Amino acid sequence: MSGKVNVTVTGAAGQVAYAMLGRIASGEIFGANTKVSLRLLEITPALATLEGVAMELEDCASPVLDEIIITDDANRAFNGANWGLLVGSFPRKQGMERKELLGINGKIFVGQGKAIGSHAASDVRILVVGNPCNTNCLVARSQAKEIPDERWTALTRLDHNRARSALAKKAGVSVLDVTRMTIWGNHSNTQYPDFTNALIGGKPAPMVITDRAWLENEFVPQVQQRGAAVIKARGSSSALSAANGALDHVKSQLNPTANGDWVSMAVVSKGQYGVPKGLVFGYPCKTLPGSQYEVVEGLSLDSYGQQKLKATLDELLEEKAAVQDLLS
């Protein structure tokens, strides 16, 4: 073995983590020559369930799985962490206002942000999966300002994958033929899956799928509302695809992006495309050699796209205002 990586996963007894942990422990993500130490964080009542998850991980007999730490202490969970996958969050319940959900989750992510800032490794990278992930990331980041902005990301890769799949299905091609997809803005139903800059077989998507009405009135809402459709169909939220999107995100950060392509990530804005600095916003991104990423700049949005970008930006600004008292 050539090295070791410490990976902290929160909400580790939940469905998304359950679909994720075996793949992390197998060596798929960090390679067959890297030992993996899993630090699994849960609330106290879920620790017994988490013990069962740990048993299953042990029973997989992966040669790269070095250790499993189970805890309800965020400080212990993030101690020495090289990666933090923040999956756990408080779910929205019937009758709950979005502002109330933001406040409850904000307090959770204040604590986790402080633990990351105080105990994580100097090279830690954080991916926030738990919703509302953009603003949860914003809150956690505010508690650990010593960690560079480029280490903080939130999940839009699930939406990116959904959009590529939908375009491929409509065009009758492989999902591999759909490139340059961008999910702008928030991981919510205001996100903008940008078909105007996407390519299908190397051609602009609107030249391959010439039905603009379908793109605007079916494709965009389908991607925006896919999570609700999954809940209606299976009776619970996306777990398998969310876990897959999170791991795709990690792999994309570890490996250079294919030439001429990009992926979608929510990152801390530096002011690109008129988004205020410091907001966690979905952008087209490329990973460079050395695992550094950059936002792809210079893309054009038509009037429809500009309207959609404004709507998702306005929502994120409203979310920020709702948790302003938690931002230090």
C-alpha positions as MATLAB code, in Angstrom:
seq = 'MSGKVNVTVTGAAGQVAYAMLGRIASGEIFGANTKVSLRLLEITPALATLEGVAMELEDCASPVLDEIIITDDANRAFNGANWGLLVGSFPRKQGMERKELLGINGKIFVGQGKAIGSHAASDVRILVVGNPCNTNCLVARSQAKEIPDERWTALTRLDHNRARSALAKKAGVSVLDVTRMTIWGNHSNTQYPDFTNALIGGKPAPMVITDRAWLENEFVPQVQQRGAAVIKARGSSSALSAANGALDHVKSQLNPTANGDWVSMAVVSKGQYGVPKGLVFGYPCKTLPGSQYEVVEGLSLDSYGQQKLKATLDELLEEKAAVQDLLS';
ca = [
       0.000    0.000    0.000;
       1.328    3.401   -0.975;
      -0.714    5.601    1.363;
      -3.723    6.121    3.580;
      -6.746    8.387    3.427;
      -9.029    9.286    6.324;
     -12.621    9.660    5.162;
     -15.326   11.040    7.442;
     -18.943   10.332    6.511;
     -21.789   11.943    8.452;
     -25.283   10.502    8.603;
     -23.464    7.216    8.179;
     -26.385    4.962    9.130;
     -28.652    6.537    6.502;
     -29.619    5.204    3.095;
     -27.292    7.427    1.057;
     -24.264    6.528    3.154;
     -25.262    2.858    3.048;
     -25.117    3.004   -0.754;
     -21.751    4.775   -0.593;
     -19.631    3.152    2.103;
     -18.987   -0.200    0.465;
     -17.675    1.492   -2.651;
     -15.344    3.731   -0.633;
     -14.091    0.729    1.344;
     -13.526   -1.351   -1.810;
     -10.769    0.841   -3.221;
     -12.894    2.099   -6.130;
     -12.565    5.766   -5.203;
      -9.039    6.207   -3.842;
      -7.347    3.276   -5.559;
      -6.234   -0.244   -4.774;
      -2.978    0.967   -3.240;
      -4.490    3.368   -0.704;
      -5.641    2.248    2.731;
      -8.967    3.752    3.838;
      -9.822    4.733    7.394;
     -13.575    5.322    7.707;
     -14.784    7.671   10.438;
     -18.553    7.281   10.673;
     -20.560    9.984   12.458;
     -24.150    9.582   13.601;
     -26.554   10.893   16.191;
     -26.527    8.829   19.386;
     -29.840    6.960   18.779;
     -28.515    5.655   15.422;
     -25.244    4.216   16.744;
     -26.680    0.712   17.145;
     -27.748    0.701   13.499;
     -24.343    2.012   12.544;
     -22.738   -0.924   14.357;
     -24.599   -3.186   11.949;
     -23.296   -1.193    8.966;
     -19.767   -1.573   10.319;
     -20.279   -5.329   10.595;
     -21.272   -5.485    6.935;
     -18.241   -3.439    5.922;
     -16.005   -5.842    7.826;
     -17.752   -8.787    6.184;
     -16.860   -7.418    2.738;
     -13.226   -8.271    3.609;
     -11.780   -5.427    1.581;
      -7.972   -5.416    1.627;
      -7.863   -1.596    1.591;
     -10.179   -1.017    4.572;
      -7.788   -0.150    7.392;
     -10.180    0.760   10.216;
     -13.710    1.816   11.042;
     -14.385    4.397   13.737;
     -17.985    4.784   14.910;
     -18.844    7.862   16.930;
     -21.427   10.493   17.807;
     -18.641   13.021   18.519;
     -17.933   15.332   15.570;
     -14.518   16.254   16.946;
     -13.453   12.614   16.956;
     -15.036   11.922   13.581;
     -13.185   14.738   11.819;
      -9.865   14.258   13.608;
      -7.256   14.004   10.864;
      -9.879   13.797    8.105;
      -8.597   14.190    4.536;
     -12.113   14.024    3.124;
     -15.371   15.016    4.763;
     -18.543   13.729    3.098;
     -21.328   15.539    4.916;
     -24.290   13.357    4.050;
     -26.444   13.690    7.146;
     -28.989   16.483    7.514;
     -32.377   17.021    9.119;
     -35.129   16.083    6.636;
     -37.939   18.428    5.753;
     -41.200   17.268    7.326;
     -44.779   17.924    6.370;
     -45.845   21.466    7.201;
     -42.289   22.659    7.765;
     -41.307   25.958    6.177;
     -38.048   26.039    4.230;
     -36.709   28.759    6.562;
     -37.300   26.470    9.552;
     -35.436   23.642    7.814;
     -32.551   25.988    7.045;
     -32.334   27.029   10.673;
     -32.325   23.479   12.051;
     -29.724   22.264    9.591;
     -27.721   25.434    9.972;
     -27.122   24.666   13.648;
     -25.997   21.133   12.776;
     -23.528   22.424   10.215;
     -22.215   25.104   12.568;
     -21.048   22.322   14.871;
     -19.602   20.241   12.072;
     -17.838   23.251   10.569;
     -16.187   24.009   13.910;
     -15.065   20.388   14.248;
     -13.613   20.426   10.742;
     -11.775   23.677   11.376;
     -10.310   22.447   14.662;
      -9.512   18.820   13.915;
      -9.380   17.965   10.205;
      -6.132   17.451    8.320;
      -4.552   20.468    6.659;
      -5.438   19.085    3.202;
      -9.074   18.286    4.007;
     -11.673   18.576    1.281;
     -15.363   18.781    2.073;
     -18.361   17.729    0.004;
     -21.771   18.630    1.438;
     -24.502   16.249    0.312;
     -27.173   16.814    2.978;
     -29.830   19.261    1.854;
     -30.149   22.177    1.504;
     -26.554   21.426    0.550;
     -25.464   24.786   -0.883;
     -26.454   26.728    2.204;
     -25.366   23.979    4.607;
     -21.940   24.241    2.979;
     -22.027   28.024    3.352;
     -22.750   27.695    7.084;
     -20.091   25.045    7.750;
     -17.484   27.030    5.822;
     -18.217   30.122    7.923;
     -17.012   28.210   11.002;
     -13.689   27.121    9.506;
     -12.284   30.106    7.689;
      -8.739   28.759    7.972;
      -9.643   26.118    5.369;
      -9.258   27.534    1.837;
     -12.465   28.210   -0.087;
     -11.509   25.794   -2.857;
     -11.735   22.904   -0.380;
     -15.489   23.450    0.137;
     -17.985   21.996   -2.350;
     -21.626   20.959   -2.465;
     -23.348   18.350   -4.582;
     -24.802   19.172   -7.994;
     -23.351   16.070   -9.653;
     -26.564   14.125   -9.050;
     -28.458   16.721  -11.088;
     -25.659   16.740  -13.683;
     -26.005   12.977  -14.098;
     -29.785   13.216  -14.295;
     -29.552   15.846  -17.020;
     -27.037   13.905  -19.114;
     -29.182   10.793  -18.884;
     -32.351   12.652  -19.916;
     -30.689   14.244  -22.953;
     -29.119   10.945  -24.005;
     -32.460    9.155  -23.750;
     -34.236   11.813  -25.822;
     -31.502   11.842  -28.484;
     -31.221    8.051  -28.589;
     -27.498    8.048  -27.827;
     -25.150    6.835  -25.107;
     -24.813    9.002  -22.025;
     -21.095    9.159  -22.926;
     -22.064   11.276  -25.944;
     -23.483   14.033  -23.704;
     -20.754   16.417  -22.546;
     -20.366   19.950  -21.211;
     -23.466   19.745  -19.034;
     -23.819   22.460  -16.403;
     -26.123   22.683  -13.408;
     -26.193   26.355  -12.471;
     -27.056   27.536   -8.978;
     -28.852   25.712   -6.214;
     -29.473   22.010   -5.678;
     -33.206   22.636   -5.602;
     -36.064   22.964   -8.044;
     -34.737   26.381   -9.141;
     -31.504   24.895  -10.526;
     -30.829   25.475  -14.216;
     -29.748   22.413  -16.219;
     -28.128   24.270  -19.108;
     -28.899   22.541  -22.399;
     -27.688   25.507  -24.472;
     -24.007   24.916  -23.695;
     -24.238   21.119  -23.586;
     -23.000   18.972  -26.454;
     -24.436   15.746  -27.858;
     -21.965   13.877  -30.006;
     -19.867   17.031  -30.179;
     -22.738   19.161  -31.489;
     -24.738   21.752  -29.526;
     -27.631   19.951  -27.858;
     -30.303   22.225  -29.457;
     -28.972   21.220  -32.897;
     -29.508   17.539  -32.074;
     -32.736   17.928  -30.110;
     -34.383   20.640  -32.171;
     -37.608   20.724  -30.151;
     -36.926   23.812  -28.027;
     -40.341   23.502  -26.383;
     -39.400   20.038  -25.112;
     -36.081   21.323  -23.784;
     -37.694   24.201  -21.886;
     -41.007   22.678  -20.836;
     -40.133   19.024  -20.252;
     -36.387   18.543  -19.880;
     -35.707   21.401  -17.465;
     -38.661   20.657  -15.136;
     -37.877   16.926  -15.269;
     -34.364   17.495  -13.959;
     -35.500   20.102  -11.435;
     -38.208   17.828  -10.030;
     -36.562   14.421  -10.446;
     -36.063   13.986   -6.712;
     -39.787   14.419   -6.051;
     -40.580   11.958   -8.850;
     -38.304    9.347   -7.269;
     -39.974    9.817   -3.879;
     -43.401    9.383   -5.464;
     -42.305    6.229   -7.293;
     -40.351    4.395   -4.586;
     -41.716    5.939   -1.414;
     -38.388    7.371   -0.259;
     -35.792    9.794   -1.508;
     -32.971    9.173   -3.946;
     -30.267    7.141   -2.218;
     -28.498    5.023   -4.812;
     -28.225    7.852   -7.338;
     -27.304   10.433   -4.681;
     -24.512    8.206   -3.392;
     -23.322    7.624   -6.939;
     -23.348   11.347   -7.668;
     -21.343   12.083   -4.535;
     -18.717    9.496   -5.416;
     -18.592   10.726   -9.029;
     -17.907   14.182   -7.577;
     -15.015   12.880   -5.467;
     -13.532   10.970   -8.396;
     -13.804   14.072  -10.578;
     -11.890   16.085   -7.992;
      -9.171   13.452   -7.818;
      -8.663   13.091  -11.570;
      -8.151   15.653  -14.360;
     -11.263   16.398  -16.402;
     -11.305   14.993  -19.924;
     -10.074   17.474  -22.509;
     -12.906   19.626  -23.832;
     -15.375   18.652  -21.139;
     -16.405   19.875  -17.690;
     -18.541   18.741  -14.761;
     -20.964   20.467  -12.419;
     -19.956   21.372   -8.867;
     -21.281   23.851   -6.341;
     -18.257   25.838   -5.187;
     -17.517   29.069   -3.328;
     -18.005   31.880   -5.827;
     -15.228   34.325   -6.594;
     -17.703   36.536   -8.439;
     -17.928   34.555  -11.677;
     -21.015   35.167  -13.822;
     -22.161   37.973  -11.516;
     -22.688   35.723   -8.507;
     -21.687   37.490   -5.259;
     -18.403   36.357   -3.782;
     -18.690   33.767   -1.042;
     -21.986   32.226   -2.149;
     -21.905   28.452   -2.751;
     -23.141   28.233   -6.332;
     -23.333   25.539   -8.993;
     -20.870   26.129  -11.849;
     -19.202   24.311  -14.728;
     -15.805   23.185  -13.397;
     -12.656   21.482  -14.620;
     -10.190   19.581  -12.473;
      -6.564   20.233  -13.348;
      -3.513   18.033  -12.740;
      -2.781   18.056   -9.021;
      -6.513   17.880   -8.192;
      -7.033   21.643   -8.311;
     -10.190   22.817  -10.043;
     -11.244   25.962  -11.853;
     -14.599   27.400  -12.884;
     -15.068   27.456  -16.645;
     -15.535   31.073  -17.626;
     -16.712   32.811  -20.786;
     -19.904   30.808  -21.394;
     -22.896   32.644  -22.811;
     -26.461   32.287  -21.619;
     -29.430   33.313  -23.754;
     -32.301   35.312  -22.273;
     -34.019   32.116  -21.093;
     -30.848   30.946  -19.371;
     -30.233   34.350  -17.797;
     -33.748   34.295  -16.362;
     -33.184   30.847  -14.905;
     -29.808   31.807  -13.448;
     -31.348   34.845  -11.763;
     -34.117   32.737  -10.222;
     -31.707   30.249   -8.647;
     -29.374   33.033   -7.519;
     -32.263   34.881   -5.861;
     -33.220   31.722   -3.980;
     -29.683   31.210   -2.692;
     -29.523   34.827   -1.545;
     -32.803   34.314    0.322;
     -31.390   31.185    1.952;
     -28.268   33.059    2.985;
     -30.406   35.791    4.557;
     -32.369   33.145    6.472;
     -29.179   31.809    8.145;
     -27.328   35.114    8.442;
     -27.286   34.886   12.237;
     -25.336   31.603   11.959;
     -22.630   33.013    9.695;
     -19.655   34.199   11.726;
];
